Amino acid sequence: MANKLFITDTILRDAHQSQAATRMRLEDMLPACEALDKAGYWSLECWGGATFDSCMRFLGEDPWVRLRALKEAMPNTKLQMLFRGQNILGYKHYADDVVEAFVKKSIENGIQVIRIFDALNDPRNLEQAIKATKKYQDKYGAICEPAISFTTSPVHNDEYFVDLAVQLEKMGADVICIKDMANLLLPYNAYELVKKMKQAVNVPIHLHTHNTTGTGDMVYLKAAEAGVDIIDTALSPLANGTAQPATESIVATLQGTERDTGLNLEVLAEAANHFKKIADKLKAEKILDPKVLNVDPKTLLYQVPGGMLSNLLSQLKQANAEDKYFDVLAEVPRVRKDFGYPPLVTPTSQIVGTQAVFNILMGERYKMVTKESKALLRGEYGKLPAPVNEEVRKKAIGDDEVITCRPADLIEPELDKYREQYKDIAKSDEDVLSLALFPQVAEKFINQRDAAPVEDEVRTIYVDDAAL
Ligand code: CO
């Protein structure tokens, strides 16, 4: 079909990260892989984001072993990961050589689509991950998919996003993603934005949204009418609410139209039957709270992502100041404006939210400024989308120098340093990268892994691991 709408299913990554604290295990995934592999998806998002940390911290799983097992179980489907630009999967900027090594190992272990985003949409923070993906592309056929973090503000209009897309295409994007992490994109805006972007770039457009505010399905339908190439959905048992709209609903809606997805509802039902059991188990374990399935229109009202609202509430509870909730909600957009309108996504959502809490609780704005707020105002996270409030910056960092170069230019190569530092624990370069990203968590995990008696099958995997 000439104009088929392609589908990426997020059931193995974003769906359970959004609804169940990223707690789905490999053993919960494998029984459905045969059905998933024959469903005909464009890709399956299954790695990166919070899965890497969660594997080692909570599940006692080696994230690299999970990736190889999924690739083996789904040889016909492209596996996709979410990569946080220069932060990789961690929370600080890493040196270019670490970014390159991580991209290389991800591809070698089975990833074929790398979605790369930056909280500030500073293309310089995407540059090295894009370059690395392109470098290993010929050898392994990986697809480089830089993402635009969608948000709303006086500077974030269609023109801003289209310019960014043009820039990303020039940098080597094979596909461009519009990443609407908070479901702030509305259906008719989605139609306009996709139309304009399709006119400005030649590469396919991949749209990612959630159903937090209840508009997700409509966003996808309008985007499909505007010619979007690929969309992200989740199989029904973990779909909707804070996760993606349901795959089956969109597939059924478009059947017989010119945007027919070509996916077979019976095969999808086979996979969904399995994940229904997993969703029930996560509910019984109280990991999945059905509250996340409710439509949350507050996000549209305050332009604050759902996850951030619950963080603010718990910070205020700890300070016995729950009565200040609405004051803090009103302060968030003011802080965001002072800081040059960063999109609210990890880590900027935490930085802006925490600063708003301090501004209200201290009774004076910026009397107390967090370390992270200072770093953001110093340019350490990259270029902010709009000019900052200079009075606030002065109060926060005094006469400190503001960085205007690419932040990673200030970081010396680190890979050999990490190899040396972890030579007694790491069994492979994959281990070195796990340790570089999550030092305490990975060290504890690897020590336990290597102390435990392993079954023959698992042992074989570790031997292969050392040879990579
Ligand atoms: Co998402």
Residues whose N, C-alpha, C, O or C-beta is under 5 A from the ligand:
A	BS01	CO	D14 M181
